């Protein structure tokens, strides 16, 4: 795996990315005010960052549990095969409607994917069909039922200044909200593009602009929509993505562990799940394997004797990134 060439970003880029990471649906005028630059600079810089691929798209953070979904996460290890077979499985999974994230990885697992279903039985039926088709290709697998996910801003982009208290977007474990077809249509569109204009949402749903604004406020109030973020290509900043699974001596430290990780500028998420031999899981983006190993050494020192073991994976290729099924 070779990192893409690091993208040199300016101070204005960092200010703009900070605002887009915290609220991608802000207008360019609002971003200019927050970043203390002109609107023309914001217009130009955003277009440039999009064209150069540093901003891949804009995503809406949606609490899938409010829509009645469960999230399952599956880890696969393949037998020694040609890369074509692993690619075949990844491409197949990316086309499945119920999958969310599908990624080729290195480290302790070769492939990871998430799946959204309304019931465990629905996932079980799909999994049985998947096993029939591909079981001969992989030697080991593990499944999780995700109970809570906490997403944090990428404060490492602007870490040279005093980092703010971290915002947190919390998904999972929430009561189901009844939504009509128009709300569901809006969510589906915003999941693909968080900066989609009100006029396009109105055209697609047959509603007026004021009705769209009202419905968005209600979805925010009900915490179905948790936020809007830029999907940033971290590799262009010279970073790699790692997922870490911890086995702890005493799971009671999970709360203090999460509090510590939340404030670390490289950590972008923390996950609670029902899983064998995994007591805590988190994601971070750091400057290569050396940066990752240094981070883990610091973590083990901070929680001396509390971490029994850990597994990790590094992302090689993202085949699909969806935060809703479909």
N, C-alpha and C positions, 0 to 999 in steps of 0.2 A: 504494500500500500504506500503510495507516494502522496504527500500533502500537495495541495495546489499552492502555487506561488503566493506568498504573503502579500496582501493588499495594503498599500500605504494609505492610511486615512488621516485626514486633517482634524484639527480641533473642532471645526464646524461640523464635520462628518460625525464626530463622536457626540456632540451636543444633539444633533438631529436624530441619530440612532438611539440615544437615550430616551428621547421623547416618543419615538416610534415603538420602542420596546415596552414602554409603560402604557401608552395609549395610541395605537396606530390609527384610530379613527378620528383623532384630533385633526382639525383643519390645518392647512399649511400656515395660515395666519396665526393660529394658536401656537403651533410649533415654533414659529419665528419669535413670538413673544417670550415663550419659555426659554428658548435657546439664546435669546438676546442677539439675534441677527435679523437681516432684512428678509421679507417674504420672497423676494427674487432669488436670494441665495438659497433659501429652503427649496423653492421650486426647482432650481437648477441642480442642487446637490442630490435631491431625492431621485430625479430622473437619471442622473449619472450613476448613483449607487444601484439603481434597478438595472440599468443597461449593462453595467459591469458584473452583475450577478451577485453582488454582496447582499442585496436584499432580493430574496427569491420570490416572496409573495407576502401577503398579509393574512394572518390567521385570527380567527375568533376563538377565544378560550370558552368552551361550553361545558357545563357540568352534565355529562352524559347520563348520570344517575337521575337527574331531574326529568329526563325523557324516558325513564324506565329501563335503562340499559345497565347490564353488568359488564365489567371489563375483565377479560382473561388475557394472560400473557404467557406465551409459550417460547421455550428455549430449545433449540435443536443442535445436536452434534452429529455430523455425518461420518460415515466410513471414509477411508482414504479414496476419494473419487476424483475424477476430473472436475475442474471448476464448472464445466457445463452443466453437470447434474445439480449442483447447488444453485446455479443460476436458474435452472428449469423450475425448481421448487419455489424460489423467490418470485419469479414471474407469475407462476400459477397463483400464489398467495396474493400478490398485488392485484390480481383481477377479481378476487373474491369480494363480494359486496360487504361482508361482515368484518373484513380486516380493516385495521386502522393504520398502524405503523408496521412496515416490513423492512427489515434491514439485514444485510450481510455483515458479519462481524468477525473479529479475530479475538483470541484469548481463550477463555474457558468454554465459550459457545461459538458455533459457526453461523447461526441465524436466529433472529428473534422476531416475533410478530405479536401484535395484539389483535384481539377479536371482541366485538361488541354483540351481545345477544340479550334477549329479554329474560331468559331463564337458563339455569344450568343445563336442563335437558336439551334445550335448543343447541347449546354449544356441544354437548356430548354427541348428539346426532351428527352434527357437522364433522366433529373430530373423528368419529368412527369411519366416515367416508374418506377423510383425508388420510387416515392410517392405512386403509385398504389400498390406496393409490401409491403411497410413498414410504411405507414402513421399512421396506428393504434397503432404503438409502441411508437411514440414520441409525446410529448405534445407541443413542441416549437422548432423552428428552425430559423436560421438567415443565410443569404448568403452575400458574399462580392465579388466584382470584384477587384482583386488586380491590382493596377496601377504601383507600384514600391516596390521592396524589396531591402534592404541594409543588407548585411551579413558582420559581423565583426569577427576577430580572437578571439580565446579563450585565452585572455591574463591573465585570472585568474590562468592558469596553472603555469605561471612563474611570478606571480605578486610581488614576494618579491624583484625582481630587478626593476630598472626603466623601466616602460612600454613604448614601442615604440609608435610613432604616429600610430594610427590604420589604417591598410589597410581596404579598403571597396570594396566589390564585389556587383555591382549594377545590378539588373535584372528588366526587364519589360519596356514597353513603347518604345521599339526600332523598327526601320524600319525592315521589313522582308528581310532576305538575301536568295537568291536562292542557294540551295545546291544540288549537285547531289547525287545519291544513295550511292556512295562510302563514301562521307563525312558523310552522315546520318548513314551509318553502323559504321563508326569510332566513331561517337558521342554516338551511342547506346552502343557500347562496353566500351567506356571510362566512360560513366555514371555509369556502374557497377563496373569498376575497373580502377581508374585513373592512377595506376602504371603499367598498362598492357604494356609489351615490344613492341617495334616497330616491331619486327619480327612477333608477333602474329597478329598485326593490318595488316601487309603486307600480311600474309597468308590468312586472312579472306577476304580481299578486292581484292586480286590478283595484288596488286601494289608492286613496289620495295620499299626498305627502304628509299631511298632518296626522293621518291615521297610522302611517308607518312610524313616524316619530313617537307617537303615543305607545305603539306596540313595543318598540325598542326600549322605551323607558320602563315598561312593565316587565319585559324580559330581564332587564338589568335589576329591577327591584326584586323580582323573584329569584334572582341569582341563577337563572338559567344561563344567561350570558355573564361571564365573570370578567372578561376583558378582551382587548384587541391588541395584537402584537405583530411586530415585523418578524418574518421567518428569515433569520440572518445566516448566511453561509459562513460558519465559524472557521472553515478551512482556509478561507481567504484572509483571515486574520492570523493565520499561523497556529490555529488551535486544533486539537483532536477531542472527540467526544468519548467519554468513558462511562460505563455503567458498572457500579460496584455493589456486590451483594455481601453483607456482613453476617457472620455467625458470632454471636456474643456469648460471653460467659454468663452475663446476667441481663436478660432483656429489659429489666427495669430501667436501664440507662437510656432507653430509646428516646425518651422525652428530652433529656439533656443533650444527647447526641444530635437530635434534630435541631435544637436551639443553636448549637454550635455551628452546624452545617449551614443553617439558614443565613447566617451572617458572613459566611465565607464567600468572597466575590467570585470564585470559580464554580461554585455549586449552583446548579440550575433547577434541580428538583429533588424531592424526597418522596419515597413510596412506602406505604404500609400495605401488606398483602398476606393472604393465607397461603403459606408456601412451606415446603419441606426444607429444613436446615437453613432458612434465610430469616433472620430476625429484623433486618433493616436493609433498605436499598436506596441508593442515591445516584444521581447523574452529575457529572462535572465536565467542563471543557477547559483543557489546560494545554500548555505548550509541549506536546509530545510525551513520549514515555518517560523521559527524565523528569519532566514536570509532574507527571502522575505519580511516580514513585516517591518523589519528594513530598507531595501532598499526603500520601499514605503514611510515610514515616512520621510526619507532623501529627496526623490523626492518631496513630498508635501511641505516640508520646502523650498526647492530650488525654487519651483514655487508656492509660497504661494498665495492662492486665485485663482489660474489659473486652478486647476483641480477640476471639479465639481463632478465627480464620476469615479469609475473604476470597471471593472470586471476582473477576472483572472481565469485561469485554470492551473492545474498541470498535467503533463503527467504521466499516469499510465503504459501504454503499447503501444509500437509502433508496429503496424501490418504491416506497409509498409512504406518504404522511397525510393521514386524514384523522380528524378528531371527532368524526361522526361516521357511522357505517354508511355505505352507499357508494 
